[in-house]
Structures are given as C-alpha cells and as structure tokens.
Amino acid sequence: MEDLVQTITRGNVAQVKTALTAIITALAVYQVAMMAVGYGKVKVPFLKPRAAAFAHRSVGDVIVPIALLVGWMCYAYSGFGDGPEHAYDGEETRALIHAWAGAALLIVLGMKIAVVRWWRKLDRFLPHFGLTVFALFLVTFVTSGGDYLMRG
C-alpha cells in the first residue's frame, strides 16, 4: 500500500496529505459557520437557516470522502501504533497525536452521520458531535506535518 500512496502522490505524500487536510479544515470552518446560521445563532440577511443547513449537509458530503482518502493515505503510508516509519527526528509525538486524533475523527464523524441518517432520537447531540468533529479536524491539521510546506 505504501508504494501505491507514493505513486499516486508522485513521492510527495506529506505535502499532498497536508494540502488535502488544509482544504478539509477550511471546509470545516465553513461548516461551523453554516450551522451557526442554520441553528439561528448567527443571522445574516442574505442567508436563511434552511439554506445554510442544506449547504452544511452538501459540503459535509464532500468532506467525508476526502477525509476517508486522507485517513487511508495516512494509515497506508505510516501505519498506526508502531510509530511513524517516515517521521523526522522529534516528530514521533506529533505523529502519534495525529494518528489518534485522525482515528477519533473518523469514529466521531461516523457517529454523527449515523445520528443524522438513522438515529434521529439523538439529534439533540448533533451540535456536540459537530464541534467535536471540527476540533478533531483542527488537531489533525495542526499535527499533519505542515512544516513540510514551510521548508520550501
């Protein structure tokens, strides 16, 4: 699997994962803004709550497959649990936090989707799930190895 990830990223695994994670994080910020309007916490004259909620759901349908792709790339390239194979010196802790936050993100995201689609009785918890997903997206972004982009 590692070779497949290397091939599809043309050897730029960290850069591709970081760029995709940055895109996901930007969309996650948009998601929070849309649901703030959707729940009526923020009122803007040009956007109605129902339209904001629809935008939130639509963008979420785009984020999930990208997040799954990035998660697969991370796991296929670096593994999980036995330390980051390709980490530079001093990155082990960050990589471990990244792996656990990514795993937690996929679990909480799956739970949120399950509540939205099937467990409607639990929809009162959706704001909590959503904010947890957002926080975990931020953690995975911050720990994604963004310093690769700054090294030039």
N, C-alpha and C positions, 0 to 999 in steps of 0.2 A: 504494500500500500504506500509505503514511503516513496518508492520510485514513481508511482502514479502522481502523487502530490507534487513531487519535484518536476515531473514532466508538464503537468497542467499549469504550473506556476512559472515554468521556464527557469527554475532554480531560485526563484525569488519568493520562497514560501513565507517568510516572516513579513515581507513587505505586502504581499497580497492579502494575507490574513489581517494585518494591521489596517490596510486600506478598507477592506470589507467591514471590519469591526468599526471603523470610523463612520462609514456610511450607515451601518445599523444604529450606531449611537446617535447620529444626527436624526435619523428617523424616529428613534425612541424619544428624543426631546420633542419632536413634532407630535408624537403620540400623546405625551403627557399634556401638551398644550390643547390638543383636540378634545381630550376627555375633560379637561378643566372647563372648556366651553360646553361640552356635552352634559356634564353634571350641573351646569349653571353656576359654577364657582367664578367663572370669568365671563363677562358679557362683552361682546363686540358687535357693533351694528351691522357688519357685513356677513356674519356667520350665525346661523341658527343652531341650537343644540342638536337637533336631529341630524343635520348635515355634518356637524362636527363628529358625532358618534359614528356616522357612516364612513367618514374619512378615516377615523381611527381604526375601524374594522378592516377597511380596504388596505390601508398601509400595513396593518398587522399581518394580513395575508401575504404581503410581500416580504416582510421582515423574517417571518418564520423559516421559509426555505433557505434564505441566505444565512440565517443563524445556524441552521442544521448543517449547511455546507461548511461553514467555518468550523463548527464543532467537529465535524468529521475530519476536516483537514488537520485540526489540532491533534486529535486523537491518532490519526493515521501517521502523522509525522513525528510527534513527540511521545506518544503513548500516555499512560496515566498510571501514577502510583509508584513507578520505579525510577522517578527522576527524569528531568528533561535531557534527552540524549544530545540535543543540539544546542544546549544553553552555553552562553559565555560565562566566564568566571563571575561569581557574585549574583547570577540570575536565578539560582535554584529556588530561593524563597518566592520570588515574584512569579516564577513559572508554576510553582505549587499552588499559590493563591489563585492564579489564573485558571488552572485546571479545576480546582474545587469550585470556584465561582462559576465557571462555564458549565460544570455538571449541575450545580444548583439552579442555574439559569434555565437549563433545558427542562429540569423537573418542574420548577415553578411555572414556566411557560406552558408546559403540558397540562398542569393542573388548571391554569387559567383558561386554556382553550376548552378543557373538559367542562368547566363550570359554564362557560358561555354557550357551548353547544348542547350539553346534556344535563348537567346538574343545576338547573335553574334555581333550585331552592337555596343554593349557596351564593347567588349573585350579589348579595349584600357584601360579600368579601372581595368582590372584583376590584374595588379601589386599592385594597391592601395587596392583592396579587399583582396588580398593575404597577404600583410603586415599588414592590419588591423586584419585579422584572426589570424595571428601569434602573434601580440601584445596582442590580447584578450586571446589567449591560454596561454601566459606568465602570464597575470594578474590572470586568473583562477587558474593556477598552484601555483603562489605565495600566493594566498589567499585560497588555498584548505584545509588548516589545516595541512600542512606538519609537524608542530611541534609534531603531534601525533607520527610520526616516530622517532623523536629525544627523546621523553620522555622515550622510552625503555619499 
